[in-house]
Amino acid sequence: MAKGKNIDFGDAFEKLKRTRNIGIVAHIDAGKTTTTERILFYTGLIHKMGEVHEGTATMDWMVQERERGITITAATTRVFWDYKGQRYRINIIDTPGHVDFTIEVERSLRVLDGAVIVLCGVGGVEPQTETVWRQANRYNVPRIVFVNKMDRVGADFFKAVRQIKEKLGANPVPIQLPIGEESNFVGVIDLIRMKALYWDTDELGKMYRVADIPEELREQAEQYRQNLLEAIAELDEELFNKYIEDPDSLTEDDILQGLRKGTVSFQLVPVLCGSALRNRGIQPLLDAVIAFLPSPLDIPDVKGVHPDTGEELTRPTDPNAPFAALAFKIMTDPYVGRLVYFRVYSGRLHAGSAVYNPRTRSKERISRLYQMHANKQQMIEYVEAGDIAAGVGFKDIRTGDTLCDEKHPIILESINVPEPVISMAIEPPSKADFDKLSIALSKLSEEDPTFRVKVDAETGQTIISGMGELHLEIILDRLRREFKVEARAGKPQVAYRETITKPITHRELLKKQTGGRGKYAEIIAEFMPPDDQQHPTGLTFINEIYGGAIPKEFIPAIEKGFKDAMQTGPLAGYPLIGLKVRVFDGSYHEVDSDSQSFEMCARAALRHATAQADPILLEPIMRVEVVTPEEYLGEVIGDLNRRRGKILGMEEKGNARSVLAHVPLSELFGYVTQLRSLTSGRAFAMMEFSHYEPVPPNIQEEIVARVRGKAKAEAET
């Protein structure tokens, strides 16, 4: 087994070939952090296993993580592993499973080359598994699956494999089968070598013995090996010809080569099994990471655009190419200050040197570079293509910024950031604490792009927004513990959105003359509702100005005016989303027109047009899964119906029943507590944002009346 000390890989490309950048991702409570903890132990990086349930897991270093037994922030580390006589380095990111912290998975997958999807052997493919699978699809991340908790009552490996196919639309190919089930789970059958692997429980799973397959499982193993050989033969003509001539002629290397090719090309997903808590199955999982997931050299050259010309550019995975990296995570460390995590795609960067940020059009000097191990830092001299590291010294940086060589500028694809769905008002205990609160909120929003802070222009209240009740609860807890600010918070509020339902063409004329130079702008535009009302995005701006009716230098100001005006909708002041605007005519004045005139005109145009385009309120709809004992099924369904829920389906899950429903977020405040009361604490629920839907007319009237009444009362006082 490999020890976790650094080594000299020699040639840069050989080092890249023997590098894996992977994430451990899954639904909440599938065992990601326990799996990662075992990986750290067997690779020699730690010498005592931590446990999530005891609050001692290495990667769950935050106080809140250890108290609650959940992962909140993605943690990175590096381990080394020997495979087939060579040493490999594996950069690992352990990600949260709770949907409130989905941005941690999103930004991790954006910079990783491969992923291990951990499934619970009992739960199989759960709602958040589907979410992380879609995220991996979005960023083209090859993956392998580890079916964990095979020692649990109700664990079913074959059901999990079926669900991968049915629910995720993937092509799962088991390369292992379990030996025994539930409390009798003792090892796995390796279908590539056709051997049984048994773990020694006395040695914390450090050693396992290789034996013949038990006779009673041989027929099943032969069948699944046949399926494996057929799956890889379909992907490669040479392997196909060998398979047709004689299936037994396929060597172990042939099978590994076929599985690797299928994994990297997304044509199949290798499936392994084990029990991380019982220390079984982790070493073969590490072997599979090396054997099947891509190195930085196996992924396509990263693409980007030139910041000035918009020309598409690529950067090769080469330490000698111009430097290009993506900042994917920002953290505030009490000892070193602002830590910026980044993935290097090309080139090399030494500590103390400068990088260029195309967003700010300025250079930043990185004073120190670190290799991270959870919240601990190890100083390093340089980073190069294929590395994931952290730097200190940045003055102006945001999640998703590109860092590059000033002489060879490039902007890489950024990170998809979901919109917050819940808000609450917050205030300091005294005016003296106001500045402390502002600084703390600014640092937290810098770390977490899904956490937003704004000041209500009418009331002067500070409003914080996030992905769920737990998300905001953790924020308040961090304010108290890390920043020593005892903030008072109001009740959670739904982050409603507004949109329009009919197209409208509108002419807006701005004409002001106050002596001297005036203001003049005319815009004629068509305002259209979103194509997809359930998943509306921001502004789609279409410029169809021809013949110089409006000079092209004023077009960006028009777009900015529209974007600014979308922050306040015509119905109840909630932000507008999903708006399409086509500007096709207008006029300008040689002297009185400027960018500010057209920006002001665009704001007024959007405000007036949307008020006449039948605006409606949209509410966030959550996808809710409730797992409950059979005897409480009726009460659970009845309660969901009372909350305006739509039942999508039910299925058996071990000894319990799983109910899947779409429920408006506004009906779910305090739901977990109510569910415990309803089922004597025996049911639990998981929820994630699904889509937007129009608010029913009667509820919309109530919301609009309440908001306008509140605004009127505040104006009078």
Long-range contacts (C-beta under 8 A, 24 or more apart in sequence): 1-42, 1-43, 1-44, 1-82, 1-206, 1-283, 2-43, 2-44, 2-79, 2-80, 2-81, 2-82, 2-87, 3-43, 3-44, 3-80, 4-40, 4-43, 4-44, 4-45, 4-79, 4-80, 5-44, 5-80, 6-80, 7-80, 7-87, 9-87, 9-89, 12-319, 12-320, 12-384, 12-385, 13-297, 15-89, 15-386, 16-295, 16-296, 16-297, 16-317, 16-385, 16-386, 17-295, 17-297, 18-86, 18-87, 18-88, 18-89, 18-295, 19-88, 19-89, 19-90, 19-91, 19-295, 19-296, 19-386, 20-88, 20-89, 20-90, 20-91, 20-113, 20-114, 20-289, 20-290, 20-293, 20-294, 20-295, 21-90, 21-91, 21-111, 21-112, 21-113, 21-114, 21-296, 21-343, 21-386, 21-388, 22-90, 22-91, 22-92, 22-93, 22-112, 22-113, 22-114, 22-115, 22-116, 22-289, 22-293, 23-74, 23-92, 23-93, 23-94, 23-95, 23-105, 23-108, 23-109, 23-112, 23-114, 23-115, 23-116, 23-141, 24-92, 24-93, 24-94, 24-95, 24-115, 24-116, 24-118, 25-95, 25-97, 25-105, 25-108, 25-109, 25-115, 25-116, 25-117, 25-118, 25-132, 25-135, 25-136, 26-97, 26-117, 26-118, 26-119, 26-120, 26-128, 26-129, 26-132, 27-97, 27-119, 27-120, 27-123, 27-126, 27-127, 27-128, 27-129, 27-132, 27-686, 28-70, 28-96, 28-97, 28-98, 28-99, 28-128, 28-686, 29-97, 29-120, 30-97, 30-118, 30-119, 30-120, 30-123, 30-126, 30-129, 30-148, 30-149, 31-118, 31-120, 31-148, 31-149, 31-276, 31-277, 32-71, 32-94, 32-95, 32-97, 32-118, 33-57, 33-59, 33-60, 33-71, 33-94, 34-148, 34-276, 34-277, 35-116, 35-118, 35-146, 35-148, 35-276, 35-282, 35-285, 36-77, 36-92, 36-94, 37-276, 38-205, 38-276, 38-279, 38-282, 39-79, 39-92, 39-282, 39-285, 39-286, 40-77, 40-79, 41-204, 42-205, 42-206, 42-282, 42-283, 42-286, 43-79, 43-80, 43-81, 43-90, 43-286, 44-79, 44-80, 45-77, 45-79, 45-373, 49-204, 58-373, 58-374, 59-94, 59-374, 61-374, 61-375, 62-375, 63-481, 64-474, 64-477, 64-478, 70-96, 70-97, 70-98, 71-95, 71-96, 71-97, 71-98, 71-101, 72-96, 72-98, 72-101, 72-104, 72-474, 73-101, 73-104, 73-331, 74-104, 74-105, 74-107, 74-108, 74-329, 75-372, 75-374, 75-375, 76-341, 76-372, 76-373, 76-374, 76-388, 77-372, 77-373, 77-374, 78-371, 78-373, 81-286, 81-289, 81-290, 83-286, 83-287, 83-290, 83-291, 88-290, 90-286, 90-289, 90-290, 91-387, 91-388, 93-388, 95-132, 97-128, 98-128, 98-470, 99-128, 99-131, 99-467, 99-468, 99-686, 99-687, 99-688, 99-689, 100-466, 100-467, 100-468, 100-469, 100-470, 100-471, 100-474, 101-467, 101-471, 102-131, 102-135, 102-418, 102-450, 102-467, 102-688, 103-417, 103-418, 103-448, 103-449, 103-450, 103-467, 105-131, 105-132, 105-135, 106-135, 106-415, 106-416, 106-417, 106-418, 107-328, 107-329, 107-399, 107-400, 107-415, 107-449, 108-328, 109-135, 109-136, 109-138, 109-139, 109-141, 110-139, 110-326, 110-328, 110-413, 110-415, 110-416, 111-326, 111-328, 111-342, 111-343, 111-388, 112-139, 112-141, 113-141, 113-142, 113-293, 113-294, 113-295, 113-296, 113-298, 113-299, 114-141, 114-142, 114-143, 114-144, 114-289, 114-293, 114-294, 115-141, 115-142, 115-143, 115-144, 115-293, 116-143, 116-144, 116-145, 116-146, 116-285, 116-289, 117-143, 117-144, 117-145, 117-146, 118-145, 118-146, 118-148, 119-145, 119-146, 119-147, 119-148, 119-160, 119-164, 120-148, 120-149, 120-152, 121-147, 121-148, 121-149, 121-150, 121-152, 121-155, 121-156, 121-157, 121-160, 121-273, 121-275, 122-149, 122-152, 122-153, 122-154, 122-155, 122-156, 122-653, 122-654, 123-627, 123-653, 123-654, 124-156, 124-159, 124-160, 124-163, 124-653, 125-160, 125-163, 125-164, 125-167, 125-168, 126-625, 126-686, 127-623, 127-625, 127-660, 127-686, 127-688, 128-686, 128-688, 129-167, 129-168, 130-167, 130-168, 131-688, 133-168, 133-170, 138-416, 140-266, 142-263, 142-264, 142-266, 142-292, 142-293, 142-294, 143-263, 143-269, 143-293, 144-263, 144-269, 144-270, 144-271, 144-272, 144-285, 144-288, 144-289, 144-292, 144-293, 145-172, 145-269, 145-270, 145-271, 145-272, 146-272, 146-273, 146-274, 146-281, 146-285, 147-271, 147-272, 147-273, 147-274, 148-273, 148-274, 148-275, 148-276, 149-275, 149-276, 149-277, 150-178, 150-181, 150-185, 150-273, 150-274, 150-275, 150-280, 150-281, 151-182, 151-183, 151-185, 151-275, 151-277, 151-278, 151-280, 152-182, 152-275, 153-182, 153-183, 153-654, 153-655, 154-182, 154-653, 154-654, 154-655, 155-181, 155-182, 155-185, 156-181, 157-273, 160-271, 161-271, 164-269, 164-271, 170-268, 170-269, 171-231, 171-262, 171-267, 171-268, 171-269, 172-268, 172-269, 172-271, 173-227, 173-228, 173-231, 173-232, 173-259, 173-262, 173-268, 173-269, 173-270, 173-271, 174-224, 174-227, 174-228, 174-270, 174-271, 174-272, 175-228, 175-259, 175-270, 175-271, 175-272, 175-288, 176-271, 176-272, 176-273, 176-281, 176-284, 177-217, 177-220, 177-221, 177-224, 177-273, 178-273, 179-214, 179-217, 185-275, 185-278, 185-280, 186-280, 187-280, 188-272, 188-273, 188-274, 188-280, 188-281, 188-284, 189-213, 189-217, 189-221, 190-284, 191-221, 191-224, 191-225, 191-228, 192-228, 192-252, 192-255, 192-256, 192-259, 193-252, 194-221, 194-225, 197-284, 199-278, 199-279, 199-280, 199-281, 201-278, 201-279, 204-279, 205-278, 205-279, 205-280, 205-282, 208-280, 208-283, 228-255, 229-255, 231-258, 231-262, 231-268, 232-258, 232-259, 232-261, 232-262, 232-268, 233-258, 235-261, 235-262, 235-265, 235-267, 235-268, 236-261, 256-291, 256-292, 259-291, 259-292, 260-291, 260-292, 263-292, 263-293, 263-294, 264-292, 264-293, 264-294, 264-298, 295-386, 296-385, 296-386, 302-345, 302-346, 302-412, 303-412, 303-413, 304-402, 304-410, 304-411, 304-412, 304-413, 305-410, 305-411, 306-409, 306-410, 306-411, 307-358, 307-361, 307-409, 307-410, 307-411, 308-409, 313-410, 315-345, 315-346, 315-347, 315-410, 316-346, 317-345, 317-346, 317-385, 317-386, 318-346, 318-347, 318-385, 319-346, 319-347, 319-348, 319-384, 319-385, 320-347, 320-348, 321-346, 321-347, 321-385, 322-346, 322-347, 322-404, 322-405, 322-407, 322-408, 322-410, 323-347, 323-348, 323-349, 323-355, 323-403, 323-404, 323-405, 323-408, 324-402, 324-403, 324-404, 324-405, 324-408, 324-410, 324-412, 325-349, 325-355, 325-383, 325-402, 325-403, 325-404, 326-400, 326-401, 326-402, 326-403, 326-412, 326-414, 327-397, 327-398, 327-399, 327-400, 327-401, 327-402, 327-403, 328-399, 328-400, 328-415, 329-399, 329-447, 330-397, 330-398, 330-399, 330-446, 330-447, 331-447, 332-443, 332-446, 332-447, 333-375, 333-377, 334-482, 336-368, 336-370, 336-377, 336-392, 337-392, 338-392, 338-394, 338-397, 338-446, 339-370, 339-377, 339-390, 339-391, 339-392, 340-390, 340-391, 340-392, 340-394, 340-397, 341-372, 341-388, 341-389, 341-390, 342-388, 342-389, 342-390, 342-391, 342-403, 343-387, 343-388, 344-383, 344-384, 344-385, 344-386, 344-387, 344-388, 344-389, 345-385, 345-412, 346-385, 347-384, 347-385, 347-405, 348-382, 348-383, 348-384, 348-385, 349-382, 349-383, 349-384, 350-381, 350-382, 351-379, 351-380, 351-381, 351-382, 354-406, 355-403, 355-404, 355-405, 356-403, 356-404, 356-405, 356-406, 356-409, 357-396, 357-397, 357-401, 357-402, 357-403, 358-402, 358-404, 358-409, 358-410, 358-411, 359-398, 359-401, 359-402, 359-411, 360-396, 360-401, 362-396, 363-406, 364-393, 364-394, 364-395, 364-396, 364-397, 364-403, 365-393, 366-391, 366-392, 366-393, 366-394, 367-392, 367-393, 368-392, 368-393, 398-446, 398-449, 399-449, 400-449, 415-449, 417-449, 417-450, 418-450, 418-467, 418-689, 419-495, 419-497, 419-577, 420-450, 420-451, 420-452, 420-465, 420-466, 420-467, 420-495, 421-467, 421-468, 421-494, 421-495, 421-620, 421-622, 421-665, 421-689, 422-465, 422-466, 422-467, 422-468, 422-469, 422-471, 422-472, 422-492, 422-493, 422-494, 422-495, 422-665, 423-463, 423-464, 423-465, 423-466, 423-492, 423-493, 423-494, 423-495, 424-463, 424-464, 424-472, 424-489, 424-490, 424-491, 424-492, 424-493, 425-456, 425-461, 425-462, 425-463, 425-489, 425-490, 425-493, 426-462, 426-463, 426-464, 426-476, 426-487, 426-488, 426-489, 426-490, 427-461, 427-462, 427-487, 427-488, 428-485, 428-487, 428-488, 429-486, 429-487, 429-488, 433-485, 433-486, 436-483, 436-484, 436-485, 437-462, 437-479, 437-485, 437-487, 438-462, 439-483, 440-479, 440-482, 440-483, 440-485, 441-479, 443-483, 444-475, 444-478, 444-479, 451-475, 458-711, 458-714, 458-715, 459-714, 465-495, 467-689, 468-687, 469-669, 491-669, 492-669, 494-619, 494-620, 494-664, 494-665, 494-666, 495-574, 495-620, 496-572, 496-574, 496-617, 496-618, 496-619, 496-695, 496-703, 497-536, 497-569, 497-574, 497-575, 497-576, 497-577, 497-617, 497-618, 497-619, 497-692, 498-569, 498-570, 498-571, 498-572, 498-574, 498-575, 498-576, 498-577, 498-610, 498-615, 498-616, 498-617, 498-618, 499-529, 499-530, 499-533, 499-536, 499-576, 499-577, 499-578, 499-579, 499-615, 499-616, 499-618, 500-527, 500-528, 500-529, 500-576, 500-579, 500-610, 500-613, 500-614, 500-615, 500-616, 501-529, 501-613, 501-614, 501-615, 501-616, 502-529, 502-613, 502-614, 503-527, 503-528, 503-529, 503-613, 504-609, 504-612, 504-613, 506-605, 506-608, 506-609, 506-612, 508-601, 508-602, 508-604, 508-605, 508-608, 508-609, 509-601, 510-597, 510-600, 510-601, 510-604, 513-592, 517-591, 517-592, 518-589, 518-591, 518-592, 519-592, 519-594, 519-596, 519-597, 519-600, 520-588, 520-589, 520-592, 520-593, 520-597, 521-554, 521-586, 521-588, 521-593, 521-597, 521-598, 521-600, 521-601, 522-586, 522-587, 522-588, 522-601, 523-550, 523-558, 523-583, 523-586, 523-598, 523-601, 523-602, 523-605, 524-583, 524-584, 524-585, 524-586, 525-581, 525-582, 525-583, 525-584, 525-605, 525-609, 526-581, 526-582, 526-584, 527-579, 527-580, 527-581, 527-606, 527-609, 527-610, 527-613, 528-579, 528-580, 528-581, 528-582, 529-578, 529-579, 529-580, 529-613, 530-577, 530-578, 530-579, 530-580, 531-580, 532-578, 533-578, 533-618, 533-692, 533-693, 533-694, 534-691, 534-692, 534-693, 535-691, 535-692, 536-577, 536-578, 536-618, 536-692, 537-577, 537-578, 538-563, 538-566, 538-577, 538-578, 538-579, 539-563, 539-566, 539-579, 539-580, 539-581, 540-579, 540-580, 540-581, 541-581, 541-583, 542-580, 542-581, 542-582, 542-583, 543-583, 544-582, 544-583, 544-584, 545-583, 545-584, 545-585, 545-586, 549-585, 549-586, 549-587, 549-588, 550-583, 550-586, 550-587, 550-588, 550-598, 551-588, 551-593, 553-595, 554-588, 554-593, 554-594, 554-595, 554-598, 555-583, 556-595, 557-595, 557-596, 557-598, 557-599, 557-602, 558-583, 558-598, 558-599, 558-601, 558-602, 559-602, 560-599, 560-602, 561-598, 561-599, 561-600, 561-601, 561-602, 561-603, 561-605, 561-606, 562-602, 562-603, 562-605, 562-606, 564-599, 564-603, 565-602, 565-603, 565-604, 565-606, 565-607, 566-606, 568-607, 569-610, 569-615, 570-607, 570-610, 570-611, 570-615, 571-615, 571-616, 571-617, 571-700, 571-704, 572-617, 572-703, 572-704, 572-707, 572-708, 573-707, 573-711, 574-617, 576-606, 576-610, 576-615, 577-618, 577-692, 579-606, 579-610, 581-606, 616-694, 616-695, 616-700, 617-694, 617-695, 617-700, 617-703, 617-704, 618-692, 618-693, 618-694, 618-695, 619-664, 619-665, 619-666, 619-692, 619-693, 619-694, 619-695, 620-664, 620-665, 620-689, 620-691, 620-692, 621-662, 621-663, 621-664, 621-665, 621-689, 621-690, 621-691, 621-692, 621-693, 622-662, 622-663, 622-664, 622-665, 622-668, 622-687, 622-688, 622-689, 622-690, 623-660, 623-661, 623-662, 623-687, 623-688, 623-689, 623-690, 624-660, 624-661, 624-662, 624-663, 624-668, 624-685, 624-686, 624-687, 625-658, 625-659, 625-660, 625-661, 625-685, 625-686, 625-687, 626-658, 626-659, 626-661, 626-675, 626-683, 626-684, 626-685, 627-653, 627-656, 627-657, 627-658, 627-659, 627-683, 627-684, 627-685, 628-656, 628-657, 628-659, 628-679, 628-682, 628-683, 629-655, 629-656, 629-657, 629-679, 629-682, 629-683, 630-656, 630-657, 632-678, 632-679, 632-680, 632-682, 632-683, 633-657, 633-659, 635-678, 635-679, 636-675, 636-678, 636-679, 636-683, 639-674, 639-675, 639-678, 643-667, 643-668, 643-671, 644-696, 656-683, 662-690, 663-687, 664-693, 665-689
